[in-house]
Structure formats: C-alpha cells, structure tokens
Amino acid sequence: MAMKFEKKTDGQFLLDVTGYVCPHPQIYTKKAIEKIGTGDVIEVVFDNPSSSESIAAMCDQIGNEVVEKKKEGGKFIWKIKKS
C-alpha cells in the first residue's frame, strides 16, 4: 500500500491512494492538487467510500471542479480540474 502520484501526459496526473482510510485520501489529494498547474486534471483513485464526501467538500471549498466520477469494482475514479 503505497500512495502513487505521477504525471501521465502534459496537464494530466494520476494519484492512487487505494488502501488508505480517511483523512489520508483527502490530504494526499489536496497536496497533489497544490503541485499541479491551473487547468490541469488529476485522476484520483481511491477505495474508501467515506473519502468521496471529504474530497468533494474539499473541492467545493477550494473551488476545484470534479469533472468526472466513475466507480469500477470497489474503486472510485474521479477526475478533478484545478481552477
């Protein structure tokens, strides 16, 4: 269980926090968003259902947009655009 943050292509990033429980997915998501540029998109993969509420609230508070939400198997896959 290791957090993974990587650049996929220009303006596209991946953060995998599968296996972590609250508040870690939210904290790692916030830190990763701080590292990317305005307009960049980060794909966040997590498997803790309660993290969806805290990540959504954080995005609303900061002003970042969740542009896509998917669920595959037991994993949530969200794409967040930094504003």
Summary of the structure (lengths in Angstrom):
residues: 83
radius of gyration: 11.3
end to end distance: 29.8
largest distance: 30.7
contacts: 238
relative contact order: 0.22
helix: 31%
strand: 39%
